[in-house]
Amino acid sequence: MQEPTTGSRPAANSVAPAASPRPPHIPALYLALMAGPLSFGIAGPALVLGDIARGLGSSESAAAWCVTAFGWGIAVGTPLMAGLMRHRGTRPALIACGAQIALGAALVLGVPVLWAAIAGCALQALGTAGLTSIAMSLAGSPLRMGIVSASLAVVGSTAPLVGSLVTGALSWRTALALPVISLLGVLAVMRRVPAGDRKPDSTFDGLGAVMLTALVTALVFVPQNPLIAGGAAAVAVIALVRHMRLRPTGFVPASVVGHPAFLAACVIAFALAVVNFGLMYAVPEALTEHTDWDSDRIGLSMVWPLLFGGALSWFVVAASGPLGRRPVVAVLVVLGAVAPLLALGTAWTVLLVAQASASIAAASGQGILAGQANDAVHEDQRPAAIGLFNLCYLLGAAFGPSIATLLAG
């Protein structure tokens, strides 16, 4: 990641043997290929929920559970797979993520019933979320981090259109299985990651992992059932906080979540993701209502604002080094706040500008704030930090579509 800031420098008396080994240098394009296809699972179904519902013999609201399941999977998978990488090494984590994606794609493609589609989307999400955390952990610099975050945004920009075209040319099942493309990145990265890059840890905090999974699961369902899910989330938070006091270096390290700079990065990233991914579903709905465009034209119109935001994010993340993070993040927060206000308009130009604003803010914010979260902690805590940071960002990606579909319904 980025060089440590003054406040996050390791102590001067740190001994070399205790330091974590440097991450291997892996071409950034391989990392992007491994991380980017996650966005197919988030945005790919945006224009084809009707086709999925007809193919499964269900309602659109039932088919939307595929999107919710993917949101749950990326939120849960991020800390779990980052924890696996932290305790067992990069190669075992890559193998586990790849296996989940392959199994999920097999379910989606081979078992045409609703439960299989939902389970397949969840498994693909678990794997691709882990790959995103691994790619960011291996990035090693603001420039390379920008390429990884830009890949997520660029793939997301074309995902609604690609999902629609793939559904028309092949099937909705193929559209739901598009995250399997990330396996190409796994194969390329696996050859460059040394075996035994991290010492196995026999003190894995299984109870902490279960508690965090329970908390994330409850949070994902808050938009659908605020009272029950919100109450369950509150109970899970209390239990997890008590557990962290007993195991401060456990699955959720107290030194990481207690750092103000880390928490600020997570909160801002979550908010920007909610806006961006919510508008990915809300803007097409608004375009359908206020224009006479068909789904292909809507998908094509969504490409340019999302692609603009994703492509620009690479330059914004790279520029945050010489300009400083704070002023750049302040601008991104303003863009993210303005976007939902613009989305209340009825003109197609205003709606697309709203999506572009949200896309720039979220894509750039993910890369910059990931660096902030990473630099806020000691080097040996960075895999945990990047996993928890991505959890917050992808939890926002899960919240956004859920809120948008509920408002549309």
N, C-alpha and C positions, 0 to 999 in steps of 0.2 A: 504494500500500500504506500501511502505517502510517508515522507520522513516524519519522525515523531516531533511534536511540538515541544516547547520548553517544559510545559507542565506535564508532559507524558514521557520525558526521557527516562530510560532506565537509570537506576542508581549508578554512581560512578564506580562503586566497589563491586558491581556485578561481575561474576566470574564467567569466563567464556564457556566452560562446559555446561553451565546451567541454561545458556541461551538456546532458544529454539533454532533449528537449522534454517538457513535461508531457503525461501521457496525456490523451486527450480524455475529457470527462465523458459517460459513456454510462449510461442508466438501468440500475440493478442487475438489474431483472427481465429485461432483454435478455441480460445476461451470464449470468444463471441459466439462461435458456432455451437458451443456447448450450452451457453446461457440463453441465447436469443429465442430459441423455439418455445420457451416457457410462455411467451406472449401469445402464441397460437392458442393455447388452452384458455387464456383469459378473454381475448378479444375475437377469436375465430368464430365462436357460435353467435356473435352479435346479430347477424342478418339471417341466420338459418334456423332459429329456434322453431319456427313453424314446420320446416322440413323434418327436423329431428322429432317433433311431436307426432307428425303424420307417420313417420317411419316406425315409431315405437307404439303407435296406436294410443297415444295419450294426449293430454292437454298441453298447451305451451307452458303453463305454470308448473306442470310436472316435469316437462323437459328442462325447464330452467334449473332443476335440481342438479343437472350436470354441471352448470356454471357454479352453483353453490358448492358442490362437491370439489370442484377444482380449486375454488377459493379456500375451502377448508384444508385441502391437501397442501397447497403452497404455504399456508400459514403454519400448519403443523410440521410439515417436512423441513422447513428452513432450520429451526433450532435442533431438530432431531438429527438431521444429516450433518449439520455443523458439529454437533456433539460427537457423532461417530467419527468425523474427521479429526476432531481434537483428541480423542482417546484411542483411536485405532489406526489413524493415518489416512493419507489421501487416497491411496489405491483401494483399500477396502471400502471407503466411502463412495468412490467412483463406481465400483462393482455393484454395490447395493443400490445406488441410484439408477444405474443402467438396467438392473434386473427389474426394478419397480416399473420403469417406463415401458420395458418390453412386455411385461405381464399386463400392464394397463392397456396398451395398444392391442394386445391379443384379445382381451375381453371386449373392447369396443368394436373391433373388426369382426370377431368371430361369434359373439353371442348377442343377437339382436333383440334384447329385452331391456326394459328400463333399468332394472337393478344392476345389470352387467355394465351398461353405459355409465351409470353413476359411479360404480366401483372402479371402472376402468379410468374414468376421468380423475378420480381421487388418487389412484396409484400413479398415474402419469404426473400429477401435480406434486406428489411426494418426491418423486425422483428429480423432476426439473427444478424444483425449489432447492434441493440439495446441490444440484449442479451449479446453480446461480451463486450460492454461497461459496462453493469451492472455487469457481472462476474468479470471484472477487478476492478471495484469500490469496490466490496465485497471481493476481494482477501486478502488484508490486510498485506502481507509480500512478500519479494522477492521470497521465496520458493514457495508460493502458486501462485504468479504471474507467475512464471516459469511453473507451471503445466498448467495454463490456456493457456499461449502462446504455450506451447509444444503440447497441445491438438489440437490447430488449425493446427500446422505443421504436426503432426502425421496423423490426418484425411486427410489433404491435400496430404500427401505422398501416401495414398492408394486410394484417390478419383478417379483418372483417371482409375485405374484398376477396382475399385468397380463399377464405372459408366458403364464401358464396360461389366462387368459380369452381372450386374442388367439388362442392356438393352437386353443382350442375353437370360437371364433366364425369365425375365418378360416383360418389355417394356421400351422404351426411356422416356415415361411419368413418370414411377416410378423413373428412374434415375434422372430426373429433380426435383422430389419431395423429394429427400433424406434429404434436410435441415429440413424436418418436424420432424426428430429424436430429434431435440433440444427441442421439447415440453416435452420429458421425463425429461429433466433437469429442465424445468420451473416448472413442477409439484412438483419435489423434493425440489426446492429452495423456492417455494411459501409457503410451510408449515413451513419454518424456518425464514421467514421475518416477523417481527411484523407489524401490521397495524399502520398507522400514524407515520411511521418512519421519515417522513420529513413534516414540516408544509406547507400546501398549500400556494402558492404565488399568490396573485391576480394581480400582476404587470407583468405577463408574457409578454415578448417582442415579440409579434407576428410579427411585421414588421421586426425585426432583424432575426427571423427564416425564413421568406419568402425570405429575401435578401440572407441569407447564402445558402438556397436551390437553389435559382437562380444561385448563383456563382458556386456551386458544379455541378449543371446540365450542365452549360456551359463548365466547365473544363472537365467533363467526355467525352464530344463530341469533344474536341480539336483534338484528334488523327484522327478522321474521317473528320473533316472540320476545319482546323486550323485557317483560316481567319475569318469566321463568328463566330465560337465558341470562338476563342481567343478574338475577339473584344467584344463579349457579356460578357466574363469573366472580361475584363478590366473595362467595364462600371459597372459591378456588384461589383468589388473591390472598385471602387471609391465611389459608393453609400453606401456600407457597412462601409467603413472607416468614411465617413461623419456621418453616423448614430451612429457609435460607439462613436464619439465625443459628440453627444447629449445624448446617453444612455450608458455611460461607464460601467455600471453594468448590461447591458441588456443581450440578448441571447448569444452574443459573448463578454465576458467581456474584456475590454481593458487591465486590469491588467494581464490577462492570456496571451493574444497574444502579449503583449509588453515585455514579459520576455525573455531575450536572451537564457537562458538555455532551456526554453520551445520550442522556435522557432528552436533551433539547433536540439533538439530531433525529432521534426516533420519533418524537412527537410531530415535528415538522414534516418528516418524510411520510408519516401516516396520513396527515391531513392532505398533503399534495397528492398522494395516491388515491385517496377517496374521491377527490374532485376529478382527477384525470380519468380513472377507470369508470366512475359513475357516468361521466359525460360520454364515454365510448358507447354506452347503451342509451343514454337519454337523448343525445343529439340525433342519431338515426330515427328515433321515435318522433322527435320534433320535426325532422325533415319530412317524414312520412305524412305527418299531420298538416304541415303548412305548404307542402309542394305536391306536385303530381309525379314525382320521380319514382321509378321502380327501384327494387333492391340493389340491382347492379349499379345503377347510376349513383345511388346513395353510397354504396361501398366505394365507388371510384372517387366520389367527392370527399370522402373521409380520409383518403390516402394523403392528400397534400398537407392538411394541417398536422396530421400525426407524423408524417414523414419529415416535415419541416421541423417540428419540435424535436424529433429523435436525432436528426442530422445536426441541428444546431447545438444539441446538448453536448456533443463531443468537444466543440470549441469552447462552450461555456465552462465545462469541467476543467479543461486544460487551462483556461484563462484564470480560473479561481486560484491558481498557484501564485502568479505574480500580482494579481489584484487583491488577493486576500479573500477568505471565505465569507466573512460577515457581510460586506456590501453586496456581494453576488447573491447570497442567500436572501437578503432583505428584498432585493428586486424580484427573486423567484416567488417569495411569499406574496408579494403584491400581485404578481401575475396569477397565482393560484387563487387568490381571493376575488379577483375581478372576473375570472372565467365563469363561475356559476351565475353571476349577475348578468353577464352577456347572454348566457344560455336561456334566459327568460324571454329573449326577443323572439320575433317570428320571421325575420328576414333570414334567408339562407346564408347570406354573407356573414351576418352577425353570429349565427350559430357555428359556422366553421371557424371564425376568428376565436370564439370561445374555446373550441376544442384545441386550436393551435396554442392558445395561451396556457391551457391546462397541461398540454403535452410538453411544452418547453419547461414549465415549472417542475413537473414530476420527473421527467427524464434527467434533466440537469441536476435537480435536487438529489436524486438517488445517488448519483456519482459523487457529488460534492459532500453530501452529508455522510455517506459511507466512509469517506476519508476522515471526516471529523470524528465519527464514532470509533474508527480504527485507531486514530492517533490519541484518543482520550485515555487509552488503557495501555498497560504494559504489554510487551510483545507476546508473552506466553498466553495472554488472555484474548488475543486478537481473533482466533477462530470463533470463540464464544461470542465476542462482541459483534463480529460481522454476521453471525447467525441470528442473534437477537435483533440486530438492526434490520436485517432483511425480513425477519418475522414481522416487525412493525410496518414496514413498507408494503409487504405482500398482504398483511391483514387489511390494510387500506385498499388494496386491489380486490380483496374479497368483499369488503363492505360496500364499495362503490357500485358494482353491478347489482348487488342485492337491494340497495336503497333505490336505485334507478328503476328496477323492475317492479318493486313495490309501489313506487309513486306512479308508474305508468299504469299499473293494474287498478 
